[in-house]
Amino acid sequence: MRLYLSSFRVGDHPERLLDLLGSGRTALVIANALDHAPPEARQEGVQLELDALGALGLEARELDLRDYFASPEVTSSALCECDLIWLRGGEVFVLRYALAASGADKALVELLHDDAVVYAGYSAGPCCLGPSLRGFELVDDPAAVGLAYGAEPVWDGLGILDYVIVPHVDSPGHPETERCNALAEHLRTEGVPHRTLRDGEVLVID
């Protein structure tokens, strides 16, 4: 299992991402954490990721999970067509619903178990990997799922990690840092295993 989990954007250690990829150079960008945003803003967010990965020498394109809501059985084949799956930040509840509705959540668990791809990204992307999203309502709005899809949020995480990732902690200048600090404190009080990341920091698992 290979994971590159950043607090914000690519983070301070892109060379570690390239190390995980080895000779692999193809990437799929999943930007469904922005599905609640206006189309123009969403497209700008997608292009930002494509440019960042392209600057690292990667061949990146978007995979829109909404295209697979009606046929989740083919999602695994689509995800296999790359070396890296990059999940950008945004609304964690919106991303988690898209992963579930498309079948990408189950497909990703299998692909990581087989070490077939690198799972990477920042903010909402790493947040989905823990056992649960309970507590993230302190940071993001679960009602965004209703706005994006007319559906209820999914509260279970992917369970790939047995702890919760909390990004943007102690990161002056990031608009969510105070809320993420509050989430980390809430998890400490509740005894929920978690790990915090400051912007720039990256958790690498190989």
Buried (B, 14 or more C-beta within 10 A) or exposed (E): BBBBBBBBBBBBBBEBBBEBBEEBBBBBBBBBBBBBBEEEEBBEBBEBBBEBBEEBEBBBEBBBBEEBBEEBEBBBEBBBEBBBBBBBBBBBBBBBBBBBBBBBBBBBBEBBEEEBBBBBBBBBBBBBBBBEBBBBBBBBBBBBBBEBBEEEBBEBBBEBBEEBBBBBBBBEEBEBBEBBBBBBEBBEEEEBEBBBBBBBBBBBBE
